[in-house]
Amino acid sequence: MRTGSDVRPGNSCGASHKRGWVELRAGNLDRAIADLGRAVELDPGLAPAWQNRSVARSGKGDSEGALADLGKAHEADPRDPLVLVARSRVHRHRRDPGAAAEDLERAVAIDPRLAFAWCELGEARIAQGNPRGALAPLTRAWELGVECVELDVHVT
């Protein structure tokens, strides 16, 4: 049961999440981080708040914090492939294609219809130095109707 400040209008988990999302969309990253932080304090199982705060943290250059938030989002909702795709992008930004590929493999295992995730998995494998390993995911993306970024890959 929530008591005290948690139940006042405008101070609920939902209100804090909404304010944080609005601040994030407006580019007010510090305010977004604070409001979304309040939301996850009130409801640690609110995966979208963790994910939104990761976006704000990433925008501030805090990739460690973004990865931590995406880890919490994944714990809260392990069947959401988009959390894994988001985490893979942070890994890719940190120049860790192996970790990116692992998250993308999990994402397409959850939802094999995510054409853009197949495409990004192919790109991650190329970044790992495995162009042959990129062929299957890039082909799958193409089969799903997505043309990946034009890649100049020669497999011998």
Protein Blocks (a to p, Z undefined) as FASTA:
>chain_A
ZZhjllgghiamklmmmmmmmmmmnopaklmmmmmmmmmmmmmmlmklmmmmmmmmmmno
paklmmmmmmmmmmmmmmbmklmmmmmmmmmmnopaklmmmmmmmmmmmmmmlmmlmmmm
mmmmmmnopaklmmmmmmmmmmnopacdddddddZZ
